[in-house]
Amino acid sequence: MDREVTPFSVWQHFKGPEAFVIAIAEHSETGEKLVVYRCTGNNGQTNHGDGIYARPLAMFLSEVDRKKYPNATQKYRLEKIIAK
């Protein structure tokens, strides 16, 4: 499975919305890598609406918390559906 996050790739959130990756940014103080993405197709399925967000790269690529979401069908929080 392709887990490399690149600009213009599209990812499926385990709750349904799609995430279009705009850029990979670096936090100016800590150096932490951040994924800047546009969330679409939310329809009230997650705790934020459609819009532009930044999430730490490690969290973007993390596995779904099975204790919190035992019925999730994806292994990872976000899985790539279109590579660019």
N, C-alpha and C positions, 0 to 999 in steps of 0.2 A: 504494500500500500504506500502511495506517495504521501509523505508527511512534510515535504518541503513547502514552506509558505512563501509564495512569490506574489508580487503585485499582479493584479488582473485575474487571479485565480478565484474560483467560486467554491465555497464550502457550505455544507449542510449542517446546521445546528441540530443536535439530537432532539430538540423540542419542535423543530419544523422550519424556522426561518432560514433564509440563505444569507450568507455573508460574502460580499464582494470585497476582496482585499484591494485597498487603495495603495498602501505603502507599508514598509517595515521601517519604523522609527526607532531612535535611540533616546532614552531619557537623558536629558542634559546634565543631570546631577549624578545619577547612579550608573548610567551606562546600560541599564536594563533595556532589552529589545522589546518593542511594543508593536502589535499588529494594529494598523489603522484600517477600519473596514466600514462598509455601509451595510446595515441590516435591512432586509426587505422581506415582505411576506410574513410579518410577525403575527398579525391578527390576534393580538392579546395573548399569545402563547408563552411569552417570556416576561421577565420583569422590566424590560425596556421596550419602547416602541421602535418603529422604523426610524432610522437615522444613522448618523456617523458616530462611531465609537472607537476607543483604543483599549486594547486588552493586552496584558503581558503575554509574550510569545509562549512561555511555558504553560500558562493557563489555557491559551488558545488551543494548544496541542495536547492538553491533558485528557486522561480517561474520564468517562462519566463516573460520578460517585454512585456506586451501586447500592449503598446503604440508603442514600437519599432518594435515588431514582431507580428502584429495583425493576421496573418494567421498561426501561429504556432499551431500544433495539440496537443502538449504535454502541460500539466499544468506546469511541472517543467523543468528547464534547463537540468537536467540529471535524467533519470528514470531507476531504476534497472531492468535488463532483465535476469540476472543470479546471483543467490545468492550462496555464498560459505561460 
